[in-house]
Amino acid sequence: MPQPPVFPLPEMLRRCLSLSVLAVLVLAVSAGAASAQSPAANAAQADGLLNKTLYKTGASGRFLMDGQWYYRADPTGNGTVGDFAANPSNAGWAPVSVPNAWNAKDYSDASFAGGVGWYRKSFHLPSAKKALSWVVRFESVNYRSKVYLNGQLIGKNTGAYLPFEIRLPASLLKRGGTNLLAIRVDDRRFPTDFPPSGLSTTGVPTGGWWNYGGLLREVYLRKIDNIDFAKVSVLPDLPCGTCDAHVTYKTTIRNYGDKAQKVKITARLGARKVNLGTATVGAKKFAGT
């Protein structure tokens, strides 16, 4: 694998380089194929899937999963997948909007100690095109989550402070019908969690800040047309106050398609365009630059 490119920055940026350069970095990949407008777009919009984001930066192809969600408490923590993740009936569920914290304004010790709740949403894909792959992106879920699609577990995550994505398996997706996304959220905290939680000498739960449980930020559905970034690393280096500054780029890309693709990768730092080279990525494979 070739070494990642290193680009010197001009003298005017030498003294002001910081991690803030990440905010102006834009990566692009071109692989020949273009996305087509889906005939299912109207059905998706009726479900509350909007072709918009709440902030500018980030991956393209995101659809905000807005509109009607449903919430159901699971006091015992033993809610069955059949009832909570697979049964389409909304009996026993409360309509909510997301972001949502189920214990907002409840400042009791029991609220702080945490519990288990479920969220779910029915949706149509914005496009029924078979070549497209889809992932669901959660910006913040506190704290442990299990994600189900049409009654089947598709992924897990622990931690509330970084976004995470889970691919929606093609074998489970209903491309022309209604899909059911369900998320089991457990915000019960332990001394090994971050921030650590426990009990004070008087039996009151302790922690770094209030333990809000739920989907604390927005959720997106993201489409992938064959090629996607699996990992992006941007490392600024300023050895000393009078030294030249450098930025090192590394990327890993994934080909979701059934054929090998030749991919050109570029970046932009301010007005400067950076060519990160080309790579041939095999079907269902990864490649780095």
ZAVEXNU-220399 format. One record per residue (C-alpha): residue number from 1; residue in three letters; x, y, z. Coordinates in steps of 0.5 Angstrom, whole numbers, plus 500, padded with zeros to 3 digits. Each point is the difference from the previous one (the first is absolute). Example, Ala and Ser with C-alpha at 12.3 -4.5 7.8 and 13.67 -1.06 7.14 Angstrom:
// residues 2
num: 1 residuo: ALA east: 525 north: 491 up: 516
num: 2 residuo: SER east: 502 north: 507 up: 498
//
This chain:
// residues 289
num: 1 residuo: MET east: 500 north: 500 up: 500
num: 2 residuo: PRO east: 503 north: 507 up: 498
num: 3 residuo: GLN east: 502 north: 505 up: 506
num: 4 residuo: PRO east: 494 north: 505 up: 501
num: 5 residuo: PRO east: 502 north: 507 up: 497
num: 6 residuo: VAL east: 503 north: 505 up: 504
num: 7 residuo: PHE east: 498 north: 507 up: 498
num: 8 residuo: PRO east: 504 north: 507 up: 503
num: 9 residuo: LEU east: 496 north: 505 up: 502
num: 10 residuo: PRO east: 502 north: 508 up: 497
num: 11 residuo: GLU east: 503 north: 504 up: 505
num: 12 residuo: MET east: 494 north: 504 up: 502
num: 13 residuo: LEU east: 497 north: 494 up: 503
num: 14 residuo: ARG east: 506 north: 498 up: 504
num: 15 residuo: ARG east: 498 north: 503 up: 507
num: 16 residuo: CYS east: 493 north: 499 up: 499
num: 17 residuo: LEU east: 499 north: 493 up: 499
num: 18 residuo: SER east: 496 north: 496 up: 505
num: 19 residuo: LEU east: 495 north: 494 up: 500
num: 20 residuo: SER east: 495 north: 506 up: 497
num: 21 residuo: VAL east: 502 north: 498 up: 493
num: 22 residuo: LEU east: 496 north: 494 up: 500
num: 23 residuo: ALA east: 494 north: 505 up: 500
num: 24 residuo: VAL east: 502 north: 502 up: 493
num: 25 residuo: LEU east: 502 north: 493 up: 497
num: 26 residuo: VAL east: 495 north: 497 up: 495
num: 27 residuo: LEU east: 502 north: 493 up: 497
num: 28 residuo: ALA east: 497 north: 498 up: 493
num: 29 residuo: VAL east: 500 north: 493 up: 497
num: 30 residuo: SER east: 498 north: 499 up: 492
num: 31 residuo: ALA east: 498 north: 493 up: 498
num: 32 residuo: GLY east: 497 north: 501 up: 493
num: 33 residuo: ALA east: 493 north: 498 up: 503
num: 34 residuo: ALA east: 494 north: 505 up: 501
num: 35 residuo: SER east: 494 north: 500 up: 505
num: 36 residuo: ALA east: 493 north: 500 up: 497
num: 37 residuo: GLN east: 494 north: 503 up: 503
num: 38 residuo: SER east: 496 north: 495 up: 503
num: 39 residuo: PRO east: 492 north: 499 up: 498
num: 40 residuo: ALA east: 500 north: 498 up: 508
num: 41 residuo: ALA east: 502 north: 507 up: 502
num: 42 residuo: ASN east: 493 north: 503 up: 501
num: 43 residuo: ALA east: 498 north: 494 up: 505
num: 44 residuo: ALA east: 507 north: 501 up: 504
num: 45 residuo: GLN east: 498 north: 508 up: 500
num: 46 residuo: ALA east: 493 north: 498 up: 503
num: 47 residuo: ASP east: 504 north: 496 up: 505
num: 48 residuo: GLY east: 504 north: 506 up: 502
num: 49 residuo: LEU east: 506 north: 498 up: 497
num: 50 residuo: LEU east: 503 north: 507 up: 497
num: 51 residuo: ASN east: 506 north: 501 up: 495
num: 52 residuo: LYS east: 503 north: 505 up: 505
num: 53 residuo: THR east: 505 north: 500 up: 506
num: 54 residuo: LEU east: 500 north: 504 up: 506
num: 55 residuo: TYR east: 507 north: 503 up: 499
num: 56 residuo: LYS east: 504 north: 500 up: 493
num: 57 residuo: THR east: 506 north: 496 up: 502
num: 58 residuo: GLY east: 500 north: 492 up: 499
num: 59 residuo: ALA east: 499 north: 495 up: 495
num: 60 residuo: SER east: 495 north: 501 up: 494
num: 61 residuo: GLY east: 494 north: 496 up: 499
num: 62 residuo: ARG east: 497 north: 501 up: 507
num: 63 residuo: PHE east: 492 north: 500 up: 501
num: 64 residuo: LEU east: 498 north: 503 up: 507
num: 65 residuo: MET east: 496 north: 495 up: 503
num: 66 residuo: ASP east: 495 north: 505 up: 502
num: 67 residuo: GLY east: 492 north: 500 up: 501
num: 68 residuo: GLN east: 497 north: 495 up: 505
num: 69 residuo: TRP east: 504 north: 495 up: 504
num: 70 residuo: TYR east: 497 north: 496 up: 506
num: 71 residuo: TYR east: 502 north: 498 up: 507
num: 72 residuo: ARG east: 499 north: 495 up: 505
num: 73 residuo: ALA east: 503 north: 499 up: 507
num: 74 residuo: ASP east: 503 north: 493 up: 502
num: 75 residuo: PRO east: 500 north: 500 up: 508
num: 76 residuo: THR east: 502 north: 493 up: 500
num: 77 residuo: GLY east: 505 north: 501 up: 495
num: 78 residuo: ASN east: 497 north: 493 up: 497
num: 79 residuo: GLY east: 496 north: 503 up: 494
num: 80 residuo: THR east: 500 north: 494 up: 495
num: 81 residuo: VAL east: 502 north: 501 up: 493
num: 82 residuo: GLY east: 494 north: 498 up: 497
num: 83 residuo: ASP east: 496 north: 505 up: 504
num: 84 residuo: PHE east: 504 north: 506 up: 500
num: 85 residuo: ALA east: 504 north: 499 up: 493
num: 86 residuo: ALA east: 496 north: 496 up: 496
num: 87 residuo: ASN east: 493 north: 501 up: 501
num: 88 residuo: PRO east: 497 north: 506 up: 496
num: 89 residuo: SER east: 494 north: 502 up: 505
num: 90 residuo: ASN east: 501 north: 506 up: 503
num: 91 residuo: ALA east: 496 north: 498 up: 506
num: 92 residuo: GLY east: 504 north: 502 up: 507
num: 93 residuo: TRP east: 505 north: 505 up: 496
num: 94 residuo: ALA east: 500 north: 507 up: 501
num: 95 residuo: PRO east: 501 north: 505 up: 494
num: 96 residuo: VAL east: 506 north: 504 up: 501
num: 97 residuo: SER east: 505 north: 504 up: 495
num: 98 residuo: VAL east: 507 north: 499 up: 500
num: 99 residuo: PRO east: 505 north: 503 up: 503
num: 100 residuo: ASN east: 497 north: 497 up: 507
num: 101 residuo: ALA east: 502 north: 499 up: 507
num: 102 residuo: TRP east: 494 north: 495 up: 503
num: 103 residuo: ASN east: 502 north: 503 up: 507
num: 104 residuo: ALA east: 501 north: 507 up: 499
num: 105 residuo: LYS east: 497 north: 505 up: 506
num: 106 residuo: ASP east: 500 north: 493 up: 504
num: 107 residuo: TYR east: 506 north: 502 up: 505
num: 108 residuo: SER east: 499 north: 494 up: 505
num: 109 residuo: ASP east: 505 north: 495 up: 502
num: 110 residuo: ALA east: 497 north: 495 up: 496
num: 111 residuo: SER east: 500 north: 504 up: 494
num: 112 residuo: PHE east: 507 north: 501 up: 501
num: 113 residuo: ALA east: 502 north: 493 up: 501
num: 114 residuo: GLY east: 497 north: 498 up: 493
num: 115 residuo: GLY east: 495 north: 495 up: 497
num: 116 residuo: VAL east: 498 north: 497 up: 493
num: 117 residuo: GLY east: 496 north: 503 up: 495
num: 118 residuo: TRP east: 498 north: 498 up: 492
num: 119 residuo: TYR east: 500 north: 505 up: 494
num: 120 residuo: ARG east: 497 north: 498 up: 494
num: 121 residuo: LYS east: 498 north: 503 up: 493
num: 122 residuo: SER east: 497 north: 497 up: 494
num: 123 residuo: PHE east: 503 north: 503 up: 493
num: 124 residuo: HIS east: 500 north: 499 up: 493
num: 125 residuo: LEU east: 507 north: 500 up: 496
num: 126 residuo: PRO east: 501 north: 507 up: 496
num: 127 residuo: SER east: 502 north: 496 up: 494
num: 128 residuo: ALA east: 498 north: 492 up: 498
num: 129 residuo: LYS east: 507 north: 500 up: 496
num: 130 residuo: LYS east: 503 north: 493 up: 501
num: 131 residuo: ALA east: 507 north: 503 up: 499
num: 132 residuo: LEU east: 499 north: 504 up: 506
num: 133 residuo: SER east: 503 north: 498 up: 507
num: 134 residuo: TRP east: 497 north: 504 up: 506
num: 135 residuo: VAL east: 503 north: 501 up: 507
num: 136 residuo: VAL east: 496 north: 503 up: 506
num: 137 residuo: ARG east: 504 north: 505 up: 504
num: 138 residuo: PHE east: 499 north: 502 up: 507
num: 139 residuo: GLU east: 503 north: 507 up: 503
num: 140 residuo: SER east: 499 north: 498 up: 507
num: 141 residuo: VAL east: 497 north: 494 up: 504
num: 142 residuo: ASN east: 501 north: 500 up: 508
num: 143 residuo: TYR east: 502 north: 495 up: 501
num: 144 residuo: ARG east: 500 north: 493 up: 498
num: 145 residuo: SER east: 496 north: 498 up: 494
num: 146 residuo: LYS east: 498 north: 494 up: 495
num: 147 residuo: VAL east: 497 north: 502 up: 494
num: 148 residuo: TYR east: 495 north: 496 up: 496
num: 149 residuo: LEU east: 497 north: 500 up: 493
num: 150 residuo: ASN east: 494 north: 496 up: 499
num: 151 residuo: GLY east: 500 north: 496 up: 506
num: 152 residuo: GLN east: 508 north: 498 up: 499
num: 153 residuo: LEU east: 506 north: 503 up: 504
num: 154 residuo: ILE east: 505 north: 503 up: 495
num: 155 residuo: GLY east: 504 north: 504 up: 505
num: 156 residuo: LYS east: 502 north: 502 up: 507
num: 157 residuo: ASN east: 504 north: 506 up: 503
num: 158 residuo: THR east: 502 north: 503 up: 507
num: 159 residuo: GLY east: 502 north: 507 up: 501
num: 160 residuo: ALA east: 496 north: 506 up: 499
num: 161 residuo: TYR east: 505 north: 505 up: 498
num: 162 residuo: LEU east: 502 north: 498 up: 493
num: 163 residuo: PRO east: 495 north: 499 up: 494
num: 164 residuo: PHE east: 500 north: 493 up: 497
num: 165 residuo: GLU east: 497 north: 496 up: 494
num: 166 residuo: ILE east: 497 north: 494 up: 498
num: 167 residuo: ARG east: 499 north: 497 up: 494
num: 168 residuo: LEU east: 493 north: 497 up: 498
num: 169 residuo: PRO east: 501 north: 493 up: 497
num: 170 residuo: ALA east: 497 north: 500 up: 493
num: 171 residuo: SER east: 497 north: 493 up: 502
num: 172 residuo: LEU east: 496 north: 503 up: 505
num: 173 residuo: LEU east: 498 north: 507 up: 496
num: 174 residuo: LYS east: 493 north: 501 up: 497
num: 175 residuo: ARG east: 502 north: 504 up: 494
num: 176 residuo: GLY east: 493 north: 501 up: 498
num: 177 residuo: GLY east: 496 north: 500 up: 507
num: 178 residuo: THR east: 500 north: 502 up: 507
num: 179 residuo: ASN east: 506 north: 498 up: 504
num: 180 residuo: LEU east: 500 north: 501 up: 508
num: 181 residuo: LEU east: 506 north: 502 up: 503
num: 182 residuo: ALA east: 501 north: 499 up: 508
num: 183 residuo: ILE east: 505 north: 502 up: 505
num: 184 residuo: ARG east: 500 north: 497 up: 507
num: 185 residuo: VAL east: 504 north: 505 up: 505
num: 186 residuo: ASP east: 503 north: 499 up: 506
num: 187 residuo: ASP east: 502 north: 506 up: 504
num: 188 residuo: ARG east: 502 north: 496 up: 507
num: 189 residuo: ARG east: 507 north: 502 up: 502
num: 190 residuo: PHE east: 506 north: 496 up: 503
num: 191 residuo: PRO east: 506 north: 502 up: 503
num: 192 residuo: THR east: 504 north: 498 up: 494
num: 193 residuo: ASP east: 496 north: 505 up: 495
num: 194 residuo: PHE east: 502 north: 507 up: 498
num: 195 residuo: PRO east: 499 north: 504 up: 504
num: 196 residuo: PRO east: 500 north: 494 up: 506
num: 197 residuo: SER east: 493 north: 500 up: 504
num: 198 residuo: GLY east: 499 north: 497 up: 507
num: 199 residuo: LEU east: 497 north: 501 up: 506
num: 200 residuo: SER east: 502 north: 505 up: 505
num: 201 residuo: THR east: 501 north: 498 up: 508
num: 202 residuo: THR east: 492 north: 502 up: 501
num: 203 residuo: GLY east: 498 north: 496 up: 494
num: 204 residuo: VAL east: 499 north: 505 up: 495
num: 205 residuo: PRO east: 503 north: 499 up: 493
num: 206 residuo: THR east: 506 north: 504 up: 498
num: 207 residuo: GLY east: 503 north: 502 up: 493
num: 208 residuo: GLY east: 503 north: 506 up: 496
num: 209 residuo: TRP east: 493 north: 503 up: 497
num: 210 residuo: TRP east: 493 north: 498 up: 500
num: 211 residuo: ASN east: 498 north: 493 up: 497
num: 212 residuo: TYR east: 495 north: 502 up: 495
num: 213 residuo: GLY east: 498 north: 493 up: 496
num: 214 residuo: GLY east: 498 north: 500 up: 493
num: 215 residuo: LEU east: 501 north: 502 up: 493
num: 216 residuo: LEU east: 504 north: 507 up: 502
num: 217 residuo: ARG east: 501 north: 502 up: 493
num: 218 residuo: GLU east: 497 north: 499 up: 493
num: 219 residuo: VAL east: 500 north: 494 up: 496
num: 220 residuo: TYR east: 502 north: 499 up: 492
num: 221 residuo: LEU east: 499 north: 495 up: 495
num: 222 residuo: ARG east: 506 north: 501 up: 495
num: 223 residuo: LYS east: 500 north: 497 up: 493
num: 224 residuo: ILE east: 507 north: 497 up: 497
num: 225 residuo: ASP east: 500 north: 499 up: 493
num: 226 residuo: ASN east: 506 north: 495 up: 499
num: 227 residuo: ILE east: 506 north: 504 up: 503
num: 228 residuo: ASP east: 500 north: 503 up: 507
num: 229 residuo: PHE east: 505 north: 502 up: 505
num: 230 residuo: ALA east: 502 north: 495 up: 506
num: 231 residuo: LYS east: 505 north: 504 up: 503
num: 232 residuo: VAL east: 503 north: 507 up: 499
num: 233 residuo: SER east: 506 north: 503 up: 504
num: 234 residuo: VAL east: 503 north: 507 up: 500
num: 235 residuo: LEU east: 506 north: 501 up: 504
num: 236 residuo: PRO east: 503 north: 507 up: 501
num: 237 residuo: ASP east: 507 north: 500 up: 502
num: 238 residuo: LEU east: 503 north: 507 up: 503
num: 239 residuo: PRO east: 507 north: 498 up: 503
num: 240 residuo: CYS east: 502 north: 507 up: 502
num: 241 residuo: GLY east: 497 north: 507 up: 500
num: 242 residuo: THR east: 505 north: 502 up: 494
num: 243 residuo: CYS east: 500 north: 493 up: 497
num: 244 residuo: ASP east: 496 north: 499 up: 493
num: 245 residuo: ALA east: 493 north: 496 up: 502
num: 246 residuo: HIS east: 498 north: 494 up: 496
num: 247 residuo: VAL east: 493 north: 496 up: 499
num: 248 residuo: THR east: 500 north: 493 up: 499
num: 249 residuo: TYR east: 494 north: 497 up: 497
num: 250 residuo: LYS east: 498 north: 492 up: 500
num: 251 residuo: THR east: 494 north: 497 up: 498
num: 252 residuo: THR east: 496 north: 493 up: 499
num: 253 residuo: ILE east: 495 north: 499 up: 495
num: 254 residuo: ARG east: 495 north: 495 up: 500
num: 255 residuo: ASN east: 497 north: 497 up: 493
num: 256 residuo: TYR east: 493 north: 498 up: 502
num: 257 residuo: GLY east: 499 north: 498 up: 493
num: 258 residuo: ASP east: 500 north: 493 up: 496
num: 259 residuo: LYS east: 506 north: 502 up: 495
num: 260 residuo: ALA east: 507 north: 503 up: 501
num: 261 residuo: GLN east: 500 north: 508 up: 500
num: 262 residuo: LYS east: 506 north: 505 up: 498
num: 263 residuo: VAL east: 499 north: 506 up: 505
num: 264 residuo: LYS east: 503 north: 507 up: 500
num: 265 residuo: ILE east: 500 north: 503 up: 507
num: 266 residuo: THR east: 501 north: 507 up: 501
num: 267 residuo: ALA east: 500 north: 505 up: 506
num: 268 residuo: ARG east: 499 north: 508 up: 501
num: 269 residuo: LEU east: 504 north: 504 up: 505
num: 270 residuo: GLY east: 497 north: 507 up: 499
num: 271 residuo: ALA east: 501 north: 502 up: 493
num: 272 residuo: ARG east: 506 north: 494 up: 499
num: 273 residuo: LYS east: 498 north: 494 up: 496
num: 274 residuo: VAL east: 503 north: 494 up: 503
num: 275 residuo: ASN east: 501 north: 494 up: 495
num: 276 residuo: LEU east: 500 north: 493 up: 505
num: 277 residuo: GLY east: 501 north: 496 up: 494
num: 278 residuo: THR east: 496 north: 494 up: 497
num: 279 residuo: ALA east: 499 north: 493 up: 502
num: 280 residuo: THR east: 497 north: 494 up: 497
num: 281 residuo: VAL east: 495 north: 497 up: 505
num: 282 residuo: GLY east: 497 north: 493 up: 499
num: 283 residuo: ALA east: 493 north: 498 up: 501
num: 284 residuo: LYS east: 498 north: 500 up: 507
num: 285 residuo: LYS east: 507 north: 502 up: 502
num: 286 residuo: PHE east: 504 north: 505 up: 504
num: 287 residuo: ALA east: 506 north: 504 up: 497
num: 288 residuo: GLY east: 504 north: 506 up: 503
num: 289 residuo: THR east: 504 north: 506 up: 498
//
